[in-house]
Amino acid sequence: LLSKVTDKELLRTGGLIGGKWTQATNRATFHVHNPATGKVIATMPKMRADETLTAIAAAHAVFPTWANTTAKERGAILMRWYQEILNASDDIAAIMTAECGKPLAESKAEIAAGAASVEWFAAECRRVTGDVLETVDRSRRMLTLKQPVGVVAAITPWNFPMSMITRKVAPAIAAGCTVVLKPAEATPLTALALAELADRAGVPDGVLNVVLGDAPSIGHAMMSSETVRKIGFTGSTAVGKMLAEQAAKTVKRVSLELGGNAPFIVFDDADLELAAAGVVGSALRNSGQTCICANRVFVQDQVYDKFAELVAARVAALRVGDGAAADTTHGPLISPAGVEKVVAHVGDALAKGAKLLVGGAVPQLPEPLAGGNFYSPTVLAEATIDMRCFREETFGPLIPLFRFKEDDEAVLMANDTEYGLAAYFYTRDLRRAWTIAEQLEYGMIGLNEVAIGSEVAPFGGVKQSGLGREQGRHGLDEFLEVKYLCMGLN
Ligand code: ADP
């Protein structure tokens, strides 16, 4: 796949520090694999705290100049980055599919979404405004200004190698911040291609730095730095909590987008075809490896059998294989560990009385595909709350169907988790639409819709799914401090 990349300059294999492509000081390296075949596709520098501190210093050095540019200037550079990304989208799609496995069509969709964030923040930064407050006495005037928070650390996961970066880096740069980014070790190539394009777009040296390698060492250097004023993280709840703890020592601003365990409720008055298409699209997107994938599907008793049949038929028609092949609908999981978790959840559910409707196995695939990274999209009926797939995010291609009778019961089960990222429900009843949306303890709700993500809408969770919001105008505020100015007129 990488041989199909026409613009070879996009295939960077170094970190980017102060505008220079850089190797690790001790020459250490790590490998990047294609999860479809298991083959090594690139070798990257394994950087640690040292290189991270250099990158932070580079971001710090350029911060005053960058913060002092106008929003118009920053917006113009971001618009050029947006154009560069669009022009390179076939190449980026090949890179993304090669390192994370998702089918090319899904890579293209992610690139469009990521580019849309860049475009949106390029425009939105023009609308950052302070206030002139109504004074309480004639001798004082009171105002607020908004200013960039400073140097930002961004740590991103492998499941969306581009869009988790753009939703942090674009608003940070738009706000006048400078950034040190650490992409996931599994998917650095997409991140480096984006950095190359940012450089071509005119993002000044040091405004966007990329370090790669030893995550705990890099993360610790970022979190203990007094210079870094904010961390934007997307990833597992365990790592997010640890970073928040580390960030507390220097009182950084923290934005966390962590795990989910999304409920998907199908009420008896729902459009069942629409709901079946929705649940298959949501639960199996990126082979189940997104934090907003439907994880637990609650179906009302009267429509349960019919709905199960519709979902099973759709899932049986899917094609698992190499994401680079045109007829593949679902690619590999990122690693054998990802597959093991699905195997464990399915085994646990079957042992506790679930019924297998479709899938439930590691598919037989021709060479050179890496058998150990694939799992067939699976539907289980008669799932119950004592099963692991109720408590834990599977992060794989599993659709467990739970049964409920009363509306309250569905809400109780849906909220019975420490997570609170996305929730979905299908109904045509207005009263249900309103009351259920209010009762679900989640940061994002899809009502008769699963395509909830958008550059204009706040993305984020409640409870242990995270802190703060990305995207939309709330996503820009995360990178701005409010400064209060009181002027005495005496
Ligand atoms: P996932 O299960 O998606 O891999 P992780 O939380 O492990 O979730 O990874 C998300 C990001 O966090 C990746 O960039 C990873 O390298 C990074 N990461 C993992 N462990 C640490 C750590 N101890 N400190 C800082 N970053 C980390």
Residues whose N, C-alpha, C, O or C-beta is under 5 A from the ligand:
A	BS01	ADP	I155 T156 P157 K182 P183 A184 E185 A215 P216 G219 T234 G235 S236 V239
